[in-house]
């Protein structure tokens, strides 16, 4: 069934399928990276904007 689908694609449809697969691969990769991050790193990154404001006022 997949072979029939691939053989019936014409010109621009190949680019649409390629861009859709790149889109999903990027967000699946980002989701996996997010779940694998350490909690301490996430807390550090979330505190950066607050720390910069405190240091700038001193």
C-alpha positions as CSV (number, residue, x, y, z in Angstrom):
1,X,0.0,0.0,0.0
2,X,2.8,2.4,0.9
3,X,4.6,1.7,-2.5
4,X,1.4,2.6,-4.4
5,X,1.1,5.8,-2.4
6,X,4.7,6.8,-3.1
7,X,4.5,5.9,-6.8
8,X,1.4,8.0,-7.2
9,X,3.0,11.2,-5.9
10,X,3.7,13.9,-8.4
11,X,6.1,16.9,-8.3
12,X,5.1,19.2,-5.5
13,X,3.5,16.4,-3.4
14,X,6.9,15.0,-2.7
15,X,8.1,18.3,-1.2
16,X,5.0,18.6,1.0
17,X,5.5,15.0,2.3
18,X,9.2,15.8,2.9
19,X,8.5,19.0,4.8
20,X,5.8,17.3,6.9
21,X,8.2,14.6,7.9
22,X,10.9,17.1,8.8
23,X,8.4,19.1,10.9
24,X,7.3,16.0,12.8
25,X,10.9,14.8,13.3
26,X,12.0,18.2,14.7
27,X,9.2,18.3,17.3
28,X,9.5,14.7,18.2
29,X,13.2,15.3,18.8
30,X,12.5,18.4,20.8
31,X,10.0,16.6,23.0
32,X,12.5,13.7,23.6
33,X,15.2,16.2,24.5
34,X,12.9,18.0,26.9
35,X,11.9,14.8,28.8
36,X,15.6,13.7,29.0
37,X,16.7,17.0,30.6
38,X,17.7,17.0,34.2
39,X,15.4,18.9,36.6
40,X,18.3,20.9,38.1
41,X,19.1,22.2,34.6
42,X,15.5,23.2,34.0
43,X,15.4,25.1,37.3
44,X,18.6,26.9,36.5
45,X,17.4,27.9,33.1
46,X,14.1,29.2,34.5
47,X,15.9,31.3,37.1
48,X,18.2,33.0,34.5
49,X,15.9,36.0,33.7
50,X,15.3,36.7,37.4
51,X,19.0,36.5,38.2
52,X,19.9,39.0,35.4
53,X,17.4,41.6,36.7
54,X,18.8,41.3,40.3
55,X,22.4,41.6,39.1
56,X,21.6,44.5,36.8
57,X,20.1,46.6,39.6
58,X,23.2,46.2,41.9
